[in-house]
Amino acid sequence: MITRRVLLGGAVGTGVLALTPTGAAHATDVAEARNEIHEVSANGWRIDPTTIGVHRIEGSTASVALRHGPTAVVLLYVARRWHYEIGPVDTGEGGGVAGYAADLAGRIAFESNYLSGTAIALYPTAYPLGGSESLWPHQEAVVRDILADCEGTVAWGGDLSPATAAHFHVTVRPGDRALTRVAARLGPGVHVARRAPVVVAG
């Protein structure tokens, strides 16, 4: 039987999610697999439009639709840092910002995370999927610092295949304590050091 795990595993290797049944005997399995993919995004979050809300990106006039809760908090932190340190997200430059999508034409596995509101794209037209465009070294350094702040709860499209510097998505599953902890630390108005300060004896 074709399972979601098998399909998504194949998609990671090839970059394209393809279903190629060999006969009528497999039609039911294929239909079930498709339904399951439409119910849960690649990172394990249920696709449910009622969990989506529009959130303003702090420091900008831009808003983006994301999943409520710690997922939105962490992805908004990514957007906030991008806005201040890489480029403004509220001028339309590079395509601005995009979040939740009710439908997607693409078949790349990690793109399904937009369906659950657990992914965000910053300057999506400037850095298209599989394009040759990449960030400048100092901009990538900012992204690496953002990822370090997120403590493994967020993946960057520049590290994926096919690559896109615009894409970020939550990596952990629903209910993960790390996501809750990171969101509490990175939320607007919260300023808590990621690492314990080094105390130098006098």
N, C-alpha and C positions, 0 to 999 in steps of 0.2 A: 504494500500500500504506500502511496506517495504521501508523505507527511510534510507538515510545514517546516520541520527541522531540515529534512532532506532538500526541500525546495530552496530555503534560504541559504543553506550551506552551499548549494550549487551556485546560487546567485553571487555569493561572496567571491567564489573562485572565478566566475566568468564575467561578472559585472552586469550580466543581463539575466533577468528572471524569465525563463521560458518554460512553457508547458507543452510537451509534444507527445500526447497519448498515441499509442500505436494501434489501438483498436477500440471497439465499442465496449469491451470488457473493462477498460480502464476509465470510462467516462464518469462513473460515479465517484471514483477516487479523485479524479482531477477536479470535479465540481466541488467536492468536500474540501480539498486542499485550497482551492481558490476562495471559498467562503471563509476558511480559517484565516487566510492571509488578510482578508478584508476586515476581520474582526480584531486582529491583533497586529500591531506594527512590528517591524523587524527587531526592535529593542525590547519587545515584550509588553508594551502598553496597549490596553484595550482601546479600540477606536470608538469614541463616544462623543458626538458633537455637544452633548449637554455639559461636558467637562471643560469646554473651551470658553475663554473670555478674552476681551480686548484689553491690553495692558499698555500703558504709556511707558516709553523708555526714558528713564530719568535723565534730565539734562537736555532733552530734545523735545521737539514737537511731534515726533513720530510715535505711532502706536502699532502694536502687532498682536495678532491673535495667537494665544498659546494656551496650553493646559493649565488650569488653576493649580495653585499650591506650590510646593517647592520646585517643581519643574520650571514653572514660569519665573520664579525668583532667580534661579541659577542662569537660565538662558537670558533673562533681562540683564543680569550682571555682565554676561558676555557682550551683549549689545551695547551696554553703557560704556564699557571699556573701549570697545571698537569706536564708538562715537567720539570719545574724548581723545583717543590715542592713535587711531588709524585714519578715520574719515567720518564726517558727519552722516548720520543715517536719515536726516530729515530734509535733505535738499534735493533728493531724487538722484543724486550722483550714484553711479554704479548700479542703479536699480533699487537703491534704498534698502528696505528690509522686508522680508516675507516670513510668515510663520505657518500656522495651520492652513491646510488645504482640504477641501471637501472631496476633491477628486484629483487624480494625477494621471497624466498620460504616460509618464516614464515608468520603466520597469526595473530600475536599479533598486536593490533591496533596501538600502538605507534611506531612500527617498520616501518609503512608506511611513517613516517616522513623522513626516509632516501631517499625515492623516490622523495621528493621535495627538497632535499639538505638542510633540516633544522634540521638535527640531526648529531651527531658525536659520535663515539665509541672510547674510549681510553683503550687499553689493552683488546680488546674484547675476546680473547681466554683465558685470565686469569680470566675474570669475565663473564662467559657465562650466557645467559638468563636463569633464574630460578635455577642457580647453588647455591651452599652453600658458595662459596667464598665471602668474604667481605673485605672491607678496614680495616686497622688498625685504632684505635681511632684517632691518630694524623693525619692520612691521611684523615679521614672523616671530621676532623675539618677544614682541608684545603678546602675540597669540600664545606662545609657549608659557609666558608668565600667567596668562589667563587660565590656561589648562592646569598649571600647577596649583593655582588658587582653587580650582574646582576639584582637585584631589581625585582625578580619575572618573568623576561622574559625568564628564562631557568629552565627546570625541570631536576631532576637527576633520573636515573634509579634505584638507591638505595631506592628511595621513592615510586617506582611503583610496580605493581604486574602483572606478575612475576618480581622479582627484578633482576637488573643487575647493578653492580657498574660502568660498563664501559660506560653506555649510558647517553647522554645529548641531549635534544631537546628544540627548541624554543617553548614557550607556547603561545605567543601573536599572533594575526592575522596580516595579511599584512596591512601595513599602520599605525600600532600602534605607537603613538608618543613616548611611553616609550622606545620602542626598538631603535628608532632613537636617543633618548637622551642618553641611556645607551651606545650605540655603539660609539657615539661621545666622551664619557668620557673614554671608555675602549680601544679605538683603539691604535695601536702601537705608541709610542712616545708621547702619551697624558697622562699627569699625573694630574688628577683633583681629589681632595678629594671627597669621597662618601658622607661624612657628613661634615657639617660646623665645622670648628675648634672651640674648646672651648677657649674663651679668658678669661684669669685670670687677674683681676685688680691688679695692683701693689700697 
